[in-house]
Amino acid sequence: MLSTSLSRSPLARARTLGLAAVASLLGLALLASTALAAQPPVGLGTADSYAVLAGQTVTNTGPSTVNGDLGVTPGAAITGFPPGTVHAADAVALQAQSDLTTAYNDAAGRTPPAAIPADLGGLTLTGGVYKSASALGLTGALTLDAQGDPNTVFIFQAASTLITASASHVNLINGAQPCNVFWQVGSSATLGTSSVFVGNILALTSVSMNNAVTVQGRALARNGSVTMINDTLTAGRCAPGTTGSGTGPGEGGGGPGSANSSARPGNGSAIFTTISRSVATTVARYGTSRCVDRSFRAVVTGLLIRRVVFSVGSHVIATRNKAPFEALVPDGGGIRTVTARVTFSDATPAKTLKLRSRACAAAASRVAPRKPRTPSTPTGFTG
């Protein structure tokens, strides 16, 4: 016996397929409209002043900079930062963790969510709630478009992990602000080497950042740890006259292994480091008192970077107008100053970043020259 679909005439089957296509398009339109539903920001309460907040430990390696408060509770272990700049198992951190729990539950319960693929790379999304039923990843670039409304809120719900690839980027356009981007992570978040991330990570367990990560937002872990390696975090603030997650001290700049909250204009940011990591560690710890015995790559990462001009002394070695913003610094002798002149695509003032290193003597000068060989006269030949 033939099935119902096969027994229909070709015209009937065509009409059925047409109706199915229309229904599919209507379903996609409905999905888009749910994602576009306007959302209020997730209230962070007293956690708004924090750039880093952990449940058990905060661990830092290298010259990381935290622009905002840093705290941990109920654990008290903080390594890699000077004393007196953090909240460890005190009443202030306890209240912030309580407010973080409320914010996490708020973000997790937002509806109606639109389904998103496991990897967000290459997508351009408008404001709304987006949900992944399992892990969430980012390879390449994700663009968040506020469509001219600086109050637009983006909420991402990941049922398990959030993992970004090395050199991945989150880009904001048309008025989107880091203060209005929220990532609710059902387990732990890991940010890849030299990635540029935007938004407030609300992780149930932990947040781990690999080398040279830039975050315009917050790394907030409820039950586990926050781990940093030569990273820069700036607690994103909403522009005056717009809504945001809460109030708190303004964002600011800082030195190696520092946590502070002084004011800084614009939304652009930049950090100057090197690859390989061994060179970055040598320069950060010893300055010019130890030499670097190899060539290395000078790297600038950050937000809203338009152009970087690299120079060694007065000599321009590279100009980069798109990511990755990096240049090869060749091996050589003596103390050198590598300069990166950074301009931004918004109103952030241009920055001149410098890195001083002492290069070991060139390889050729470290090896004793060979004595020239005296040619011998072959036996059995005369002429």
Residue pairs with C-beta under 8 A, 6 or more apart in sequence:
5 13
5 16
8 16
31 114
31 115
32 114
34 112
34 113
34 114
34 128
34 129
35 113
35 114
35 125
35 126
35 127
35 128
35 129
35 130
36 126
36 127
36 128
37 112
37 128
37 129
38 127
38 152
38 153
39 110
39 127
39 128
39 129
39 153
39 155
40 153
40 243
41 153
41 179
41 180
41 182
41 243
41 244
41 245
42 103
42 106
42 107
42 110
42 153
42 155
42 182
42 200
42 202
42 245
43 99
43 102
43 103
43 106
43 245
43 246
44 99
44 100
44 103
44 200
44 218
44 220
44 245
44 246
45 95
45 96
45 98
45 99
45 100
45 102
45 103
45 246
46 92
46 95
46 96
46 99
46 246
47 53
47 96
47 97
47 99
47 100
47 103
47 218
47 220
47 246
48 235
48 244
48 245
48 246
48 247
48 248
49 68
49 69
49 96
49 235
49 248
49 249
49 261
50 68
50 69
50 70
50 71
50 96
50 218
50 220
50 235
51 66
51 67
51 68
51 69
51 70
51 215
51 218
51 219
51 233
51 234
51 235
51 259
52 58
52 66
52 68
52 69
52 70
52 71
52 218
52 219
52 220
52 226
52 228
52 233
52 259
53 69
53 70
53 71
53 72
53 93
53 96
53 97
53 100
53 218
53 219
53 220
53 221
53 226
54 71
54 72
54 75
54 206
54 207
54 221
54 224
54 225
54 226
55 72
55 73
55 74
55 75
55 97
55 221
55 222
55 223
55 224
55 225
56 72
56 74
56 75
56 77
56 223
56 224
56 225
57 72
57 75
57 77
57 78
57 79
57 225
57 226
58 70
58 71
58 72
58 77
58 78
58 79
58 80
58 81
58 86
58 225
58 226
58 227
58 228
59 77
59 78
59 79
59 80
59 225
59 226
59 227
59 228
60 79
60 80
60 81
60 227
60 228
60 229
60 257
61 80
61 228
61 229
61 230
62 80
62 211
62 229
62 230
62 256
62 257
62 280
62 281
62 284
63 230
63 255
63 256
63 257
63 284
64 80
64 228
64 229
64 230
64 231
64 232
64 233
64 256
64 257
65 231
65 232
65 233
65 253
65 254
65 255
65 256
65 257
65 258
65 271
66 81
66 228
66 233
66 254
66 258
66 259
66 260
67 232
67 233
67 234
67 235
67 251
67 252
67 253
67 254
67 259
67 260
67 261
67 264
68 218
68 233
68 234
68 235
68 248
68 249
68 251
68 259
68 260
68 261
69 86
69 87
69 96
69 235
69 248
69 249
69 259
69 261
70 78
70 81
70 85
70 86
70 87
70 259
71 86
71 87
71 88
71 90
71 92
71 93
71 96
72 78
72 86
72 87
72 88
72 89
72 93
72 226
73 87
73 88
73 89
73 90
73 93
73 94
73 96
73 97
74 89
74 94
74 97
75 89
76 88
76 89
77 88
78 86
78 88
80 228
80 257
81 257
81 258
81 259
82 257
82 258
85 258
85 259
85 260
86 259
87 93
87 96
97 222
100 202
100 220
100 222
101 222
103 202
103 220
103 245
104 184
104 202
104 204
104 222
107 155
107 157
107 182
107 184
107 202
108 157
108 184
108 186
110 129
110 155
110 157
111 129
112 129
113 129
113 130
113 131
113 157
114 128
114 129
114 130
114 131
115 130
115 131
115 132
115 133
116 123
116 125
116 130
116 131
116 132
116 136
116 156
117 123
117 132
118 132
118 134
118 135
118 136
118 137
119 137
119 138
119 139
120 136
120 137
120 138
120 142
121 137
121 138
121 139
121 140
121 141
121 142
121 165
121 168
122 140
122 141
122 142
123 142
123 143
124 143
124 144
124 145
125 142
125 143
125 144
125 145
125 154
126 144
126 145
126 146
126 147
126 152
127 144
127 146
127 147
127 149
127 152
127 153
127 154
128 153
128 154
128 155
129 155
129 157
130 154
130 155
130 156
130 157
131 156
131 157
131 159
132 156
132 157
132 158
132 159
133 159
134 159
134 160
135 158
135 159
135 160
135 161
135 162
135 163
136 156
136 158
136 160
136 161
136 162
136 163
136 185
137 162
137 163
137 164
137 165
138 163
138 164
138 165
138 168
138 170
138 195
139 164
139 165
139 168
140 165
140 168
140 169
141 168
141 169
141 170
141 171
142 168
142 169
142 170
142 171
143 170
143 171
143 172
143 173
144 154
144 170
144 171
144 172
144 173
144 176
144 181
144 198
145 173
145 174
145 176
146 152
146 172
146 173
146 174
146 175
146 176
146 177
147 174
147 175
148 174
148 175
149 175
150 175
150 176
150 177
150 180
150 238
150 239
150 242
151 180
151 242
151 243
152 175
152 176
152 180
153 180
153 181
153 182
154 176
154 180
154 181
154 182
154 199
155 182
155 184
156 162
156 181
156 182
156 183
156 184
156 199
157 184
158 183
158 184
158 185
158 186
159 186
160 185
160 186
160 187
161 185
161 186
161 187
161 188
161 189
161 190
162 183
162 185
162 188
162 189
162 190
162 201
162 203
163 189
163 190
163 192
164 190
164 191
164 192
164 195
164 197
165 192
165 195
166 192
166 193
166 194
166 195
166 210
167 192
167 193
167 194
167 195
167 323
167 324
168 192
168 195
168 196
168 197
169 195
169 196
169 323
170 181
170 196
170 197
170 198
170 199
171 198
172 178
172 181
172 198
172 267
172 303
172 304
177 236
177 238
177 239
177 242
177 244
177 267
178 198
178 199
178 200
178 216
178 217
178 236
178 267
178 303
179 200
179 217
179 236
179 237
179 238
179 244
179 245
180 238
180 243
180 244
180 245
181 198
181 199
181 200
181 217
181 236
182 199
182 200
182 202
182 245
183 189
183 199
183 200
183 201
183 202
184 202
185 201
185 202
185 203
185 204
186 204
187 203
187 204
187 205
188 203
188 204
188 205
188 206
188 207
188 208
188 221
188 224
189 201
189 203
189 206
189 207
189 208
189 219
190 207
190 208
190 209
190 210
191 197
191 207
191 208
191 209
191 210
191 213
191 215
192 210
192 213
193 210
193 211
193 212
193 213
194 211
194 212
194 213
194 275
194 299
194 301
194 324
195 210
195 213
195 214
195 301
196 213
196 214
196 216
196 301
196 302
196 303
196 323
197 213
197 214
197 215
197 216
197 217
198 215
198 216
198 217
198 236
198 303
199 216
199 217
199 236
200 217
200 218
200 220
200 236
200 245
201 207
201 215
201 217
201 218
201 219
201 220
202 220
202 222
203 219
203 220
203 221
203 222
203 224
204 222
204 223
205 221
205 222
205 223
205 224
206 221
206 223
206 224
206 225
206 226
206 227
207 219
207 220
207 221
207 225
207 226
207 227
208 225
208 226
208 227
209 215
209 219
209 226
209 227
209 228
209 229
209 231
210 229
211 229
211 230
211 231
211 273
211 277
211 280
212 229
212 230
212 231
212 271
212 273
212 275
212 280
212 299
212 301
213 228
213 229
213 231
213 232
213 301
214 231
214 232
214 233
214 269
214 271
214 301
214 302
214 303
215 231
215 232
215 233
215 234
216 234
216 236
216 267
216 269
216 303
217 233
217 234
217 235
217 236
218 233
218 235
218 236
219 226
219 233
229 277
230 273
230 277
230 280
230 284
232 269
232 271
232 302
234 251
234 264
234 269
235 248
235 251
235 261
236 251
236 267
237 244
237 248
237 250
237 251
238 244
238 245
248 261
249 261
249 262
250 261
250 262
250 263
250 264
251 261
251 263
251 264
252 260
252 261
252 262
252 263
252 264
253 260
253 262
253 264
254 260
256 284
265 347
265 348
265 349
266 304
266 344
266 346
266 347
266 348
266 349
267 303
267 304
267 346
267 348
268 302
268 303
268 304
268 305
268 344
268 345
268 346
268 348
269 302
269 303
269 304
269 348
270 300
270 301
270 302
270 305
270 340
270 342
270 344
270 351
270 353
271 300
271 301
271 302
271 353
272 298
272 299
272 300
272 340
272 353
272 354
272 355
273 280
273 299
273 301
274 280
274 283
274 296
274 297
274 298
274 299
274 329
274 355
275 296
275 297
275 299
275 326
276 294
276 296
276 297
279 292
279 294
279 296
279 357
282 290
282 292
282 357
283 292
283 355
283 356
283 357
287 356
288 335
288 356
288 357
288 358
289 358
290 358
291 357
291 358
291 359
291 360
292 357
292 358
292 359
292 360
293 331
293 359
293 360
294 331
295 328
295 329
295 330
295 331
296 328
296 329
297 326
297 327
297 328
297 329
298 310
298 326
298 327
298 328
298 329
298 338
298 340
298 355
299 324
299 325
299 326
300 308
300 325
300 326
300 340
300 342
300 353
301 325
302 342
304 344
304 345
304 346
304 348
305 323
305 325
305 342
305 343
305 344
305 345
306 321
306 343
306 344
306 345
307 319
307 320
307 321
307 342
307 343
308 319
308 320
308 325
308 340
308 341
308 342
308 343
309 316
309 318
309 319
309 320
309 340
309 341
310 316
310 317
310 318
310 319
310 320
310 327
310 329
310 338
310 339
310 340
311 317
311 338
311 339
311 341
312 329
312 336
312 337
312 338
312 339
313 336
313 337
317 327
317 328
317 329
318 326
318 327
318 328
320 326
320 327
325 340
325 342
329 336
329 338
331 359
331 360
331 362
331 363
332 359
332 362
333 359
333 360
333 361
333 362
333 365
334 358
334 359
335 356
335 357
335 358
335 359
336 356
336 357
336 358
336 359
337 354
337 355
337 356
338 354
338 355
338 356
338 357
339 352
339 353
339 354
339 355
340 352
340 353
340 354
340 355
341 350
341 351
341 352
341 353
342 350
342 351
342 352
342 353
343 350
344 350
360 366
